[in-house]
Amino acid sequence: MAAVTEFANQGGLVLGICNGFQILCEAGLLPGALIRNRSIKFRCEFVWLRTGPSNTPFTCKAPEGTVLRIPIAHGEGCYFADPETQKKLEANGQILWRYCNEQGQVEAEANPNGSLLNIAGICNEKKNVAGLMPHPERASEDILSSSDGRTLFESMIQWHCKK
Amino acid sequence: MKAKIIVTPKKAVLDPQGKTVQNALEHIGFKGVKDVRIGKYIEIELEGTDREAALRSIQEASHKILSNPVIEDYSVEICD
């Protein structure tokens, strides 16, 4: 992890998916932590995500409010952060994906794991490190029944090429 | 020497495992359960006799790897 941390500190783009998100939090590259799902059940299903601010390398190809259909598969995906961290995440536009319904409304019923503020994924303050519990790589081709996850990787490529 | 470490979820953090055990206790007829919190207990055998140095290093290990300070508290005890 020391090499990943050094790469991130130099401004490199780092994305953590599922267990990768948990690791980025534990390594201190992202704030907060992922704890056991509120239901204590492993959840494996498609969910809907509402995209946050588009001024990041991970969301630049998805206008704010874009709704994505992407699967989850986790037992410990309930995002937690203390109230001060929550405020910072909101104020800095670091909440990149929230669990929502098909219409894009962020509501309690659409939250599969009890995450704070329906958080599915966040980025750091510098916006070069992001993590999310859903699996965009499992929804990147039509043959996988959704290609919505592709925008995340295309965003990163576009951002990187523009630099 | 032996170090005994107890790691527990912070008060402000939801503990679904504790909640489930609490519900199960009530379900089988245990009365008067106010709250259940589930953590972990770790024992580490140590070489040497310097208790203060052992306490310092185990506290560092607890902070870095045995617990997640964002969501957990820990206590350390050094004994013979």
gemmi code that builds the backbone of each chain (N, CA, C; Angstrom):
import gemmi

chains = {
    "A": [
        ("MET", (0.823, -1.221, 0.000), (0.000, 0.000, 0.000), (0.851, 1.263, 0.000)),
        ("ALA", (2.096, 1.152, 0.486), (2.952, 2.350, 0.563), (3.137, 2.954, -0.833)),
        ("ALA", (3.301, 2.085, -1.847), (3.503, 2.572, -3.212), (2.237, 3.241, -3.743)),
        ("VAL", (1.062, 2.672, -3.401), (-0.217, 3.263, -3.838), (-0.387, 4.634, -3.195)),
        ("THR", (-0.065, 4.729, -1.903), (-0.186, 5.996, -1.179), (0.733, 7.054, -1.795)),
        ("GLU", (1.964, 6.650, -2.117), (2.913, 7.580, -2.719), (2.392, 8.061, -4.079)),
        ("PHE", (1.880, 7.120, -4.876), (1.319, 7.446, -6.192), (0.163, 8.440, -6.050)),
        ("ALA", (-0.717, 8.174, -5.069), (-1.868, 9.066, -4.834), (-1.403, 10.445, -4.380)),
        ("ASN", (-0.415, 10.476, -3.499), (0.088, 11.759, -2.993), (0.714, 12.606, -4.100)),
        ("GLN", (1.194, 11.929, -5.155), (1.772, 12.662, -6.285), (0.699, 13.092, -7.287)),
        ("GLY", (-0.564, 12.791, -6.961), (-1.660, 13.225, -7.823), (-2.174, 12.155, -8.774)),
        ("GLY", (-1.613, 10.929, -8.700), (-2.064, 9.840, -9.577), (-3.517, 9.468, -9.301)),
        ("LEU", (-4.210, 8.977, -10.337), (-5.606, 8.585, -10.155), (-5.675, 7.194, -9.535)),
        ("VAL", (-6.401, 7.060, -8.438), (-6.567, 5.779, -7.766), (-8.060, 5.506, -7.586)),
        ("LEU", (-8.494, 4.328, -8.052), (-9.899, 3.946, -7.896), (-9.971, 2.624, -7.131)),
        ("GLY", (-10.793, 2.581, -6.090), (-10.977, 1.353, -5.316), (-12.413, 0.891, -5.442)),
        ("ILE", (-12.583, -0.347, -5.920), (-13.930, -0.893, -6.087), (-14.175, -1.965, -5.028)),
        ("CYS", (-15.314, -1.843, -4.326), (-15.739, -2.848, -3.343), (-14.674, -3.035, -2.260)),
        ("ASN", (-14.002, -4.186, -2.216), (-12.953, -4.393, -1.219), (-11.870, -3.309, -1.353)),
        ("GLY", (-11.662, -2.835, -2.582), (-10.691, -1.770, -2.817), (-11.093, -0.480, -2.101)),
        ("PHE", (-12.382, -0.201, -2.057), (-12.908, 0.974, -1.336), (-12.613, 0.810, 0.161)),
        ("GLN", (-12.891, -0.393, 0.683), (-12.634, -0.657, 2.108), (-11.152, -0.436, 2.424)),
        ("ILE", (-10.292, -0.912, 1.536), (-8.842, -0.792, 1.766), (-8.395, 0.669, 1.715)),
        ("LEU", (-8.915, 1.442, 0.747), (-8.528, 2.859, 0.653), (-8.930, 3.614, 1.921)),
        ("CYS", (-10.077, 3.237, 2.509), (-10.500, 3.868, 3.770), (-9.561, 3.466, 4.906)),
        ("GLU", (-9.258, 2.177, 4.999), (-8.382, 1.716, 6.086), (-6.974, 2.271, 5.946)),
        ("ALA", (-6.548, 2.507, 4.702), (-5.204, 3.035, 4.478), (-5.153, 4.551, 4.702)),
        ("GLY", (-6.320, 5.152, 4.954), (-6.360, 6.588, 5.219), (-6.367, 7.447, 3.962)),
        ("LEU", (-6.504, 6.823, 2.785), (-6.548, 7.615, 1.548), (-7.935, 8.200, 1.320)),
        ("LEU", (-8.949, 7.589, 1.922), (-10.312, 8.126, 1.880), (-10.837, 8.186, 3.310)),
        ("PRO", (-11.696, 9.180, 3.621), (-12.215, 9.278, 4.989), (-13.313, 8.247, 5.254)),
        ("GLY", (-13.547, 7.958, 6.533), (-14.653, 7.065, 6.907), (-14.263, 5.604, 6.906)),
        ("ALA", (-15.281, 4.747, 6.986), (-15.047, 3.299, 7.037), (-16.287, 2.575, 6.532)),
        ("LEU", (-16.085, 1.320, 6.118), (-17.212, 0.479, 5.692), (-17.448, -0.574, 6.761)),
        ("ILE", (-18.673, -0.664, 7.248), (-18.976, -1.651, 8.289), (-20.035, -2.633, 7.782)),
        ("ARG", (-20.330, -3.636, 8.610), (-21.291, -4.678, 8.263), (-22.624, -4.086, 7.791)),
        ("ASN", (-23.196, -4.663, 6.737), (-24.507, -4.211, 6.270), (-25.500, -4.208, 7.430)),
        ("ARG", (-26.366, -3.238, 7.442), (-27.319, -3.125, 8.546), (-28.140, -4.400, 8.720)),
        ("SER", (-28.436, -5.054, 7.597), (-29.264, -6.274, 7.641), (-28.457, -7.509, 8.042)),
        ("ILE", (-27.148, -7.351, 8.204), (-26.140, -8.412, 8.351), (-26.215, -9.487, 7.255)),
        ("LYS", (-26.834, -9.144, 6.131), (-26.902, -10.095, 5.012), (-25.993, -9.629, 3.875)),
        ("PHE", (-25.412, -10.604, 3.160), (-24.646, -10.307, 1.961), (-25.636, -9.931, 0.871)),
        ("ARG", (-25.412, -8.799, 0.195), (-26.359, -8.366, -0.844), (-25.687, -8.460, -2.209)),
        ("CYS", (-26.335, -9.162, -3.133), (-25.794, -9.351, -4.474), (-26.927, -9.063, -5.458)),
        ("GLU", (-26.946, -7.871, -6.030), (-28.066, -7.468, -6.883), (-27.709, -6.185, -7.633)),
        ("PHE", (-28.523, -5.857, -8.637), (-28.338, -4.566, -9.312), (-28.946, -3.468, -8.450)),
        ("VAL", (-28.283, -2.300, -8.430), (-28.835, -1.134, -7.729), (-28.779, 0.065, -8.684)),
        ("TRP", (-29.430, 1.135, -8.276), (-29.377, 2.383, -9.045), (-28.532, 3.389, -8.282)),
        ("LEU", (-27.724, 4.132, -9.030), (-26.851, 5.129, -8.406), (-27.084, 6.488, -9.032)),
        ("ARG", (-27.136, 7.507, -8.191), (-27.237, 8.881, -8.681), (-25.845, 9.504, -8.636)),
        ("THR", (-25.397, 9.997, -9.786), (-24.044, 10.556, -9.869), (-23.993, 11.956, -9.266)),
        ("GLY", (-22.933, 12.229, -8.519), (-22.737, 13.540, -7.885), (-22.023, 14.504, -8.827)),
        ("PRO", (-21.279, 15.470, -8.281), (-20.631, 16.504, -9.081), (-19.769, 15.914, -10.206)),
        ("SER", (-19.797, 16.570, -11.376), (-19.071, 16.022, -12.531), (-17.681, 16.650, -12.696)),
        ("ASN", (-17.235, 17.391, -11.673), (-15.912, 18.031, -11.784), (-14.795, 17.153, -11.215)),
        ("THR", (-14.934, 15.829, -11.380), (-13.895, 14.919, -10.889), (-13.464, 13.991, -12.029)),
        ("PRO", (-12.275, 13.381, -11.893), (-11.792, 12.472, -12.945), (-12.694, 11.244, -13.103)),
        ("PHE", (-13.518, 10.960, -12.116), (-14.301, 9.726, -12.124), (-15.731, 9.936, -12.633)),
        ("THR", (-16.127, 11.208, -12.743), (-17.517, 11.503, -13.111), (-17.631, 12.508, -14.251)),
        ("CYS", (-16.488, 12.899, -14.858), (-16.528, 14.020, -15.815), (-17.350, 13.711, -17.073)),
        ("LYS", (-17.594, 12.426, -17.369), (-18.409, 12.108, -18.548), (-19.876, 11.850, -18.196)),
        ("ALA", (-20.217, 11.999, -16.913), (-21.608, 11.781, -16.487), (-22.122, 13.055, -15.820)),
        ("PRO", (-22.996, 13.813, -16.495), (-23.515, 15.039, -15.871), (-24.141, 14.736, -14.502)),
        ("GLU", (-24.035, 15.712, -13.590), (-24.579, 15.517, -12.237), (-26.036, 15.056, -12.322)),
        ("GLY", (-26.381, 14.064, -11.547), (-27.760, 13.560, -11.551), (-27.956, 12.351, -12.455)),
        ("THR", (-26.937, 12.002, -13.263), (-27.045, 10.818, -14.128), (-27.316, 9.581, -13.262)),
        ("VAL", (-28.292, 8.771, -13.697), (-28.640, 7.562, -12.934), (-28.006, 6.354, -13.621)),
        ("LEU", (-27.262, 5.563, -12.838), (-26.543, 4.403, -13.369), (-27.108, 3.117, -12.769)),
        ("ARG", (-27.144, 2.056, -13.595), (-27.588, 0.742, -13.103), (-26.354, -0.162, -13.019)),
        ("ILE", (-25.957, -0.464, -11.794), (-24.689, -1.167, -11.537), (-24.910, -2.182, -10.404)),
        ("PRO", (-24.265, -3.369, -10.469), (-24.502, -4.338, -9.385), (-23.631, -4.123, -8.146)),
        ("ILE", (-24.147, -4.602, -7.015), (-23.354, -4.666, -5.780), (-23.186, -6.142, -5.416)),
        ("ALA", (-22.185, -6.447, -4.616), (-21.979, -7.796, -4.080), (-21.103, -7.660, -2.846)),
        ("HIS", (-21.730, -7.373, -1.710), (-20.925, -7.172, -0.498), (-21.709, -7.447, 0.783)),
        ("GLY", (-20.945, -7.745, 1.832), (-21.528, -7.937, 3.163), (-21.170, -6.795, 4.097)),
        ("GLU", (-20.108, -6.061, 3.732), (-19.674, -4.948, 4.583), (-19.555, -3.686, 3.741)),
        ("GLY", (-20.719, -3.098, 3.426), (-20.709, -1.942, 2.530), (-21.409, -0.737, 3.108)),
        ("CYS", (-21.675, -0.794, 4.413), (-22.390, 0.307, 5.077), (-21.384, 1.402, 5.405)),
        ("TYR", (-21.461, 2.512, 4.659), (-20.477, 3.587, 4.848), (-20.770, 4.353, 6.133)),
        ("PHE", (-19.700, 4.608, 6.889), (-19.817, 5.387, 8.122), (-18.738, 6.453, 8.190)),
        ("ALA", (-19.106, 7.640, 8.663), (-18.120, 8.695, 8.960), (-18.696, 9.554, 10.083)),
        ("ASP", (-17.808, 10.189, 10.872), (-18.316, 11.032, 11.961), (-18.959, 12.296, 11.369)),
        ("PRO", (-19.780, 12.995, 12.178), (-20.543, 14.142, 11.647), (-19.673, 15.214, 10.996)),
        ("GLU", (-18.481, 15.441, 11.541), (-17.591, 16.464, 10.980), (-17.142, 16.056, 9.565)),
        ("THR", (-16.800, 14.786, 9.401), (-16.389, 14.272, 8.091), (-17.547, 14.350, 7.096)),
        ("GLN", (-18.741, 14.004, 7.583), (-19.944, 14.086, 6.725), (-20.111, 15.475, 6.141)),
        ("LYS", (-19.965, 16.469, 7.024), (-20.151, 17.865, 6.602), (-19.136, 18.226, 5.529)),
        ("LYS", (-17.875, 17.815, 5.752), (-16.800, 18.113, 4.792), (-17.094, 17.454, 3.449)),
        ("LEU", (-17.541, 16.190, 3.477), (-17.825, 15.454, 2.240), (-18.878, 16.189, 1.419)),
        ("GLU", (-19.914, 16.665, 2.113), (-20.999, 17.359, 1.417), (-20.540, 18.718, 0.896)),
        ("ALA", (-19.829, 19.467, 1.778), (-19.418, 20.823, 1.406), (-18.424, 20.816, 0.239)),
        ("ASN", (-17.549, 19.804, 0.208), (-16.523, 19.753, -0.847), (-16.984, 19.007, -2.093)),
        ("GLY", (-18.213, 18.554, -2.121), (-18.701, 17.799, -3.284), (-17.963, 16.482, -3.477)),
        ("GLN", (-17.687, 15.782, -2.378), (-16.924, 14.529, -2.466), (-17.811, 13.280, -2.548)),
        ("ILE", (-19.123, 13.461, -2.428), (-20.008, 12.288, -2.529), (-20.325, 12.094, -4.013)),
        ("LEU", (-19.727, 11.074, -4.620), (-19.828, 10.916, -6.079), (-20.982, 10.021, -6.509)),
        ("TRP", (-21.366, 9.048, -5.667), (-22.479, 8.174, -6.031), (-23.325, 7.891, -4.799)),
        ("ARG", (-24.662, 8.001, -4.989), (-25.592, 7.684, -3.897), (-26.592, 6.651, -4.391)),
        ("TYR", (-26.973, 5.731, -3.527), (-28.017, 4.767, -3.870), (-29.341, 5.510, -4.031)),
        ("CYS", (-30.051, 5.199, -5.119), (-31.306, 5.895, -5.396), (-32.294, 4.908, -6.025)),
        ("ASN", (-33.512, 5.376, -6.301), (-34.450, 4.521, -7.034), (-34.256, 4.738, -8.538)),
        ("GLU", (-35.051, 4.029, -9.326), (-34.864, 4.076, -10.779), (-35.018, 5.491, -11.335)),
        ("GLN", (-35.819, 6.299, -10.636), (-36.056, 7.678, -11.085), (-34.950, 8.634, -10.626)),
        ("GLY", (-34.012, 8.122, -9.848), (-32.904, 8.965, -9.408), (-33.148, 9.642, -8.066)),
        ("GLN", (-34.236, 9.241, -7.387), (-34.499, 9.862, -6.078), (-33.747, 9.092, -4.987)),
        ("VAL", (-32.993, 9.838, -4.192), (-32.234, 9.221, -3.093), (-33.189, 9.027, -1.923)),
        ("GLU", (-33.538, 7.783, -1.635), (-34.512, 7.514, -0.569), (-34.068, 6.297, 0.236)),
        ("ALA", (-34.594, 6.193, 1.452), (-34.175, 5.128, 2.373), (-34.411, 3.739, 1.784)),
        ("GLU", (-35.509, 3.552, 1.044), (-35.846, 2.225, 0.505), (-34.802, 1.755, -0.522)),
        ("ALA", (-34.092, 2.716, -1.112), (-33.119, 2.356, -2.156), (-31.740, 2.051, -1.571)),
        ("ASN", (-31.629, 2.179, -0.250), (-30.334, 1.979, 0.410), (-30.161, 0.499, 0.764)),
        ("PRO", (-29.232, -0.220, 0.105), (-29.157, -1.669, 0.289), (-28.409, -2.121, 1.548)),
        ("ASN", (-27.705, -1.195, 2.208), (-26.821, -1.644, 3.292), (-26.817, -0.754, 4.532)),
        ("GLY", (-27.618, 0.305, 4.510), (-27.661, 1.194, 5.678), (-26.627, 2.308, 5.642)),
        ("SER", (-25.988, 2.512, 4.482), (-24.958, 3.556, 4.367), (-25.486, 4.922, 4.768)),
        ("LEU", (-24.607, 5.650, 5.429), (-24.886, 7.028, 5.799), (-25.190, 7.848, 4.539)),
        ("LEU", (-26.243, 8.651, 4.558), (-26.615, 9.533, 3.439), (-26.726, 8.778, 2.101)),
        ("ASN", (-27.010, 7.462, 2.173), (-27.106, 6.612, 0.971), (-25.802, 6.590, 0.163)),
        ("ILE", (-24.683, 6.805, 0.836), (-23.407, 6.899, 0.125), (-22.973, 5.546, -0.449)),
        ("ALA", (-22.733, 5.548, -1.771), (-22.208, 4.344, -2.446), (-20.738, 4.529, -2.785)),
        ("GLY", (-20.322, 5.805, -2.973), (-18.933, 6.063, -3.306), (-18.564, 7.515, -3.080)),
        ("ILE", (-17.292, 7.734, -2.746), (-16.792, 9.090, -2.451), (-15.425, 9.290, -3.099)),
        ("CYS", (-14.946, 10.550, -3.036), (-13.553, 10.797, -3.435), (-12.882, 11.597, -2.327)),
        ("ASN", (-11.568, 11.731, -2.430), (-10.838, 12.526, -1.432), (-10.974, 14.020, -1.758)),
        ("GLU", (-10.394, 14.842, -0.890), (-10.529, 16.285, -1.062), (-9.881, 16.753, -2.372)),
        ("LYS", (-8.746, 16.147, -2.731), (-8.039, 16.535, -3.963), (-8.693, 15.938, -5.213)),
        ("LYS", (-9.618, 15.017, -5.015), (-10.420, 14.405, -6.091), (-9.612, 13.525, -7.047)),
        ("ASN", (-8.499, 12.995, -6.577), (-7.749, 12.053, -7.426), (-7.851, 10.611, -6.903)),
        ("VAL", (-8.499, 10.437, -5.741), (-8.696, 9.094, -5.193), (-10.190, 8.893, -4.966)),
        ("ALA", (-10.741, 7.802, -5.504), (-12.176, 7.534, -5.304), (-12.385, 6.077, -4.956)),
        ("GLY", (-13.487, 5.806, -4.249), (-13.849, 4.427, -3.925), (-15.349, 4.284, -3.974)),
        ("LEU", (-15.809, 3.103, -4.370), (-17.256, 2.834, -4.364), (-17.506, 1.348, -4.124)),
        ("MET", (-18.620, 1.016, -3.487), (-18.947, -0.387, -3.230), (-19.508, -1.082, -4.473)),
        ("PRO", (-20.360, -0.466, -5.286), (-20.860, -1.144, -6.487), (-19.735, -1.445, -7.481)),
        ("HIS", (-20.008, -2.375, -8.390), (-18.992, -2.856, -9.335), (-19.222, -2.321, -10.755)),
        ("PRO", (-18.652, -1.168, -11.122), (-18.831, -0.657, -12.489), (-18.230, -1.594, -13.545)),
        ("GLU", (-17.158, -2.332, -13.158), (-16.502, -3.225, -14.141), (-17.403, -4.414, -14.490)),
        ("ARG", (-18.409, -4.683, -13.666), (-19.337, -5.778, -13.963), (-20.553, -5.256, -14.722)),
        ("ALA", (-20.488, -3.999, -15.116), (-21.599, -3.413, -15.879), (-21.004, -2.503, -16.950)),
        ("SER", (-20.061, -3.049, -17.715), (-19.352, -2.235, -18.706), (-19.551, -2.695, -20.138)),
        ("GLU", (-20.411, -3.682, -20.347), (-20.724, -4.183, -21.704), (-22.208, -4.530, -21.712)),
        ("ASP", (-22.858, -4.310, -22.861), (-24.296, -4.623, -22.942), (-24.574, -6.094, -22.637)),
        ("ILE", (-23.615, -6.961, -22.983), (-23.816, -8.398, -22.761), (-23.940, -8.715, -21.258)),
        ("LEU", (-23.450, -7.793, -20.419), (-23.555, -7.967, -18.955), (-24.850, -7.360, -18.410)),
        ("SER", (-25.733, -6.986, -19.324), (-27.060, -6.415, -19.041), (-27.026, -4.939, -18.642)),
        ("SER", (-25.830, -4.367, -18.516), (-25.721, -2.909, -18.335), (-24.314, -2.472, -18.732)),
        ("SER", (-24.228, -1.333, -19.393), (-22.897, -0.789, -19.701), (-22.717, 0.564, -19.008)),
        ("ASP", (-23.573, 0.817, -18.006), (-23.537, 2.118, -17.316), (-22.209, 2.366, -16.597)),
        ("GLY", (-21.568, 1.270, -16.143), (-20.323, 1.416, -15.382), (-19.176, 1.940, -16.225)),
        ("ARG", (-19.334, 1.804, -17.546), (-18.291, 2.212, -18.487), (-17.947, 3.697, -18.381)),
        ("THR", (-18.961, 4.521, -18.082), (-18.731, 5.977, -18.046), (-17.661, 6.340, -17.015)),
        ("LEU", (-17.595, 5.535, -15.969), (-16.605, 5.816, -14.928), (-15.183, 5.675, -15.492)),
        ("PHE", (-14.957, 4.568, -16.213), (-13.611, 4.335, -16.766), (-13.331, 5.306, -17.920)),
        ("GLU", (-14.361, 5.578, -18.734), (-14.182, 6.540, -19.827), (-13.891, 7.945, -19.280)),
        ("SER", (-14.502, 8.270, -18.142), (-14.220, 9.562, -17.500), (-12.747, 9.648, -17.128)),
        ("MET", (-12.239, 8.578, -16.509), (-10.838, 8.570, -16.067), (-9.889, 8.700, -17.268)),
        ("ILE", (-10.229, 7.997, -18.351), (-9.374, 8.046, -19.553), (-9.389, 9.459, -20.128)),
        ("GLN", (-10.586, 10.037, -20.231), (-10.710, 11.391, -20.787), (-9.922, 12.397, -19.950)),
        ("TRP", (-10.076, 12.294, -18.629), (-9.393, 13.204, -17.701), (-7.877, 13.088, -17.866)),
        ("HIS", (-7.422, 11.832, -17.941), (-5.991, 11.571, -18.035), (-5.431, 12.106, -19.357)),
        ("CYS", (-6.166, 11.898, -20.458), (-5.687, 12.329, -21.774), (-5.652, 13.842, -21.897)),
        ("LYS", (-6.565, 14.513, -21.198), (-6.623, 15.985, -21.270), (-5.477, 16.639, -20.514)),
        ("LYS", (-4.923, 15.920, -19.569), (-3.878, 16.486, -18.704), (-2.636, 16.872, -19.484)),
    ],
    "B": [
        ("MET", (5.679, -12.167, 29.059), (4.612, -11.157, 29.145), (3.537, -11.436, 28.109)),
        ("LYS", (2.384, -10.966, 28.467), (1.270, -11.156, 27.532), (0.501, -9.830, 27.412)),
        ("ALA", (0.089, -9.493, 26.196), (-0.755, -8.302, 26.008), (-2.177, -8.761, 25.724)),
        ("LYS", (-3.114, -8.130, 26.408), (-4.529, -8.425, 26.158), (-5.172, -7.172, 25.589)),
        ("ILE", (-5.764, -7.301, 24.410), (-6.336, -6.130, 23.727), (-7.828, -6.365, 23.496)),
        ("ILE", (-8.618, -5.398, 23.880), (-10.054, -5.488, 23.615), (-10.440, -4.377, 22.641)),
        ("VAL", (-11.051, -4.770, 21.532), (-11.473, -3.813, 20.506), (-13.001, -3.807, 20.464)),
        ("THR", (-13.577, -2.621, 20.574), (-15.048, -2.531, 20.553), (-15.496, -1.451, 19.569)),
        ("PRO", (-16.700, -1.599, 18.996), (-17.185, -0.537, 18.113), (-17.431, 0.752, 18.908)),
        ("LYS", (-17.110, 1.899, 18.324), (-17.362, 3.180, 19.004), (-18.856, 3.340, 19.275)),
        ("LYS", (-19.160, 4.112, 20.302), (-20.564, 4.295, 20.705), (-21.436, 4.825, 19.564)),
        ("ALA", (-20.875, 5.756, 18.770), (-21.678, 6.401, 17.723), (-21.864, 5.513, 16.493)),
        ("VAL", (-21.141, 4.381, 16.452), (-21.199, 3.533, 15.268), (-22.251, 2.444, 15.454)),
        ("LEU", (-23.056, 2.283, 14.424), (-24.072, 1.237, 14.427), (-23.381, -0.131, 14.519)),
        ("ASP", (-23.923, -1.047, 15.346), (-23.342, -2.387, 15.470), (-24.417, -3.426, 15.117)),
        ("PRO", (-24.569, -3.731, 13.821), (-25.657, -4.628, 13.406), (-25.549, -6.021, 14.037)),
        ("GLN", (-24.304, -6.478, 14.255), (-24.116, -7.789, 14.868), (-24.644, -7.774, 16.310)),
        ("GLY", (-24.309, -6.714, 17.056), (-24.790, -6.569, 18.426), (-26.308, -6.497, 18.467)),
        ("LYS", (-26.872, -5.731, 17.508), (-28.335, -5.582, 17.432), (-29.008, -6.939, 17.197)),
        ("THR", (-28.398, -7.736, 16.305), (-28.974, -9.039, 15.968), (-28.933, -9.966, 17.184)),
        ("VAL", (-27.808, -9.926, 17.922), (-27.699, -10.768, 19.126), (-28.708, -10.304, 20.178)),
        ("GLN", (-28.855, -8.989, 20.294), (-29.840, -8.456, 21.246), (-31.247, -8.971, 20.908)),
        ("ASN", (-31.596, -8.911, 19.620), (-32.913, -9.403, 19.189), (-33.063, -10.889, 19.484)),
        ("ALA", (-31.959, -11.650, 19.247), (-32.008, -13.095, 19.467), (-32.191, -13.401, 20.962)),
        ("LEU", (-31.496, -12.633, 21.798), (-31.626, -12.831, 23.254), (-33.073, -12.599, 23.693)),
        ("GLU", (-33.651, -11.510, 23.176), (-35.042, -11.199, 23.526), (-35.972, -12.295, 23.012)),
        ("HIS", (-35.627, -12.792, 21.814), (-36.460, -13.814, 21.181), (-36.524, -15.090, 22.011)),
        ("ILE", (-35.407, -15.464, 22.667), (-35.435, -16.708, 23.461), (-35.794, -16.437, 24.927)),
        ("GLY", (-36.237, -15.213, 25.205), (-36.814, -14.953, 26.520), (-35.933, -14.237, 27.522)),
        ("PHE", (-34.709, -13.819, 27.123), (-33.871, -13.036, 28.033), (-34.483, -11.659, 28.205)),
        ("LYS", (-34.696, -11.274, 29.466), (-35.326, -9.969, 29.693), (-34.301, -8.958, 30.211)),
        ("GLY", (-34.592, -7.705, 30.017), (-33.771, -6.641, 30.589), (-32.478, -6.352, 29.853)),
        ("VAL", (-32.356, -6.777, 28.592), (-31.141, -6.467, 27.820), (-31.274, -5.054, 27.249)),
        ("LYS", (-30.403, -4.142, 27.683), (-30.505, -2.752, 27.204), (-29.779, -2.545, 25.881)),
        ("ASP", (-28.613, -3.158, 25.751), (-27.818, -2.959, 24.533), (-26.760, -4.057, 24.452)),
        ("VAL", (-26.401, -4.447, 23.246), (-25.321, -5.423, 23.054), (-24.338, -4.837, 22.050)),
        ("ARG", (-23.058, -4.853, 22.390), (-22.010, -4.404, 21.472), (-21.029, -5.553, 21.323)),
        ("ILE", (-20.670, -5.876, 20.100), (-19.749, -6.991, 19.879), (-18.434, -6.486, 19.312)),
        ("GLY", (-17.340, -6.895, 19.971), (-16.010, -6.508, 19.520), (-15.127, -7.732, 19.399)),
        ("LYS", (-13.811, -7.549, 19.620), (-12.926, -8.715, 19.573), (-11.882, -8.633, 20.667)),
        ("TYR", (-11.376, -9.823, 21.048), (-10.383, -9.940, 22.109), (-9.134, -10.562, 21.503)),
        ("ILE", (-7.992, -9.930, 21.710), (-6.743, -10.415, 21.107), (-5.705, -10.626, 22.211)),
        ("GLU", (-4.986, -11.759, 22.147), (-3.884, -12.004, 23.084), (-2.594, -12.095, 22.294)),
        ("ILE", (-1.568, -11.390, 22.761), (-0.263, -11.452, 22.081), (0.813, -11.809, 23.112)),
        ("GLU", (1.551, -12.887, 22.857), (2.666, -13.282, 23.725), (3.878, -12.439, 23.347)),
        ("LEU", (4.555, -11.896, 24.364), (5.672, -10.997, 24.086), (6.967, -11.484, 24.733)),
        ("GLU", (8.082, -11.188, 24.057), (9.389, -11.460, 24.647), (9.789, -10.251, 25.486)),
        ("GLY", (10.760, -10.437, 26.423), (11.287, -9.317, 27.198), (10.498, -9.066, 28.473)),
        ("THR", (10.934, -8.035, 29.250), (10.323, -7.765, 30.557), (9.930, -6.291, 30.727)),
        ("ASP", (10.249, -5.454, 29.754), (9.966, -4.021, 29.874), (8.485, -3.758, 29.572)),
        ("ARG", (7.689, -3.632, 30.620), (6.231, -3.507, 30.443), (5.836, -2.204, 29.765)),
        ("GLU", (6.558, -1.130, 30.135), (6.192, 0.175, 29.554), (6.441, 0.218, 28.048)),
        ("ALA", (7.594, -0.357, 27.645), (7.915, -0.395, 26.216), (6.904, -1.278, 25.484)),
        ("ALA", (6.528, -2.392, 26.135), (5.554, -3.312, 25.531), (4.210, -2.604, 25.340)),
        ("LEU", (3.801, -1.852, 26.371), (2.524, -1.138, 26.303), (2.531, -0.145, 25.136)),
        ("ARG", (3.660, 0.595, 25.027), (3.760, 1.584, 23.944), (3.652, 0.912, 22.577)),
        ("SER", (4.407, -0.174, 22.399), (4.404, -0.791, 21.060), (3.059, -1.463, 20.761)),
        ("ILE", (2.417, -2.046, 21.775), (1.117, -2.686, 21.528), (0.045, -1.630, 21.252)),
        ("GLN", (0.178, -0.471, 21.915), (-0.781, 0.603, 21.632), (-0.641, 1.073, 20.187)),
        ("GLU", (0.600, 1.162, 19.732), (0.839, 1.566, 18.341), (0.260, 0.522, 17.383)),
        ("ALA", (0.501, -0.763, 17.713), (-0.027, -1.847, 16.866), (-1.556, -1.826, 16.865)),
        ("SER", (-2.144, -1.520, 18.021), (-3.611, -1.475, 18.120), (-4.168, -0.381, 17.237)),
        ("HIS", (-3.474, 0.760, 17.247), (-3.940, 1.895, 16.455), (-3.762, 1.641, 14.961)),
        ("LYS", (-2.628, 1.002, 14.604), (-2.308, 0.832, 13.186), (-2.997, -0.365, 12.536)),
        ("ILE", (-3.068, -1.488, 13.271), (-3.525, -2.691, 12.579), (-4.579, -3.517, 13.316)),
        ("LEU", (-4.542, -3.522, 14.656), (-5.483, -4.402, 15.377), (-6.887, -3.808, 15.431)),
        ("SER", (-6.978, -2.477, 15.259), (-8.302, -1.851, 15.252), (-8.374, -0.883, 14.073)),
        ("ASN", (-9.584, -0.444, 13.775), (-9.772, 0.653, 12.822), (-10.237, 1.859, 13.639)),
        ("PRO", (-9.322, 2.802, 13.921), (-9.654, 3.901, 14.836), (-10.838, 4.761, 14.381)),
        ("VAL", (-11.215, 4.664, 13.116), (-12.363, 5.445, 12.634), (-13.665, 4.931, 13.265)),
        ("ILE", (-13.732, 3.614, 13.471), (-15.001, 3.034, 13.947), (-14.863, 2.245, 15.251)),
        ("GLU", (-13.612, 2.049, 15.706), (-13.425, 1.201, 16.893), (-12.564, 1.874, 17.960)),
        ("ASP", (-12.835, 1.517, 19.240), (-11.973, 1.897, 20.358), (-11.214, 0.652, 20.796)),
        ("TYR", (-10.085, 0.853, 21.480), (-9.364, -0.310, 22.003), (-8.808, -0.017, 23.382)),
        ("SER", (-8.615, -1.091, 24.165), (-7.910, -0.951, 25.433), (-6.845, -2.038, 25.496)),
        ("VAL", (-5.706, -1.694, 26.099), (-4.577, -2.626, 26.154), (-4.206, -2.883, 27.606)),
        ("GLU", (-3.925, -4.155, 27.929), (-3.444, -4.506, 29.266), (-2.235, -5.426, 29.093)),
        ("ILE", (-1.174, -5.124, 29.833), (0.014, -5.994, 29.792), (0.048, -6.780, 31.098)),
        ("CYS", (0.176, -8.100, 31.015), (0.247, -8.896, 32.242), (1.322, -9.979, 32.115)),
        ("ASP", (1.576, -10.707, 33.212), (2.653, -11.714, 33.190), (2.190, -13.015, 32.550)),
    ],
}
model = gemmi.Model(1)
for chain_id, residues in chains.items():
    chain = gemmi.Chain(chain_id)
    for i, (resn, *xyz) in enumerate(residues, 1):
        res = gemmi.Residue()
        res.name, res.seqid = resn, gemmi.SeqId(i, " ")
        for name, pos in zip(("N", "CA", "C"), xyz):
            atom = gemmi.Atom()
            atom.name, atom.element = name, gemmi.Element(name[0])
            atom.pos, atom.b_iso = gemmi.Position(*pos), 0.0
            res.add_atom(atom)
        chain.add_residue(res)
    model.add_chain(chain)
structure = gemmi.Structure()
structure.add_model(model)
structure.setup_entities()
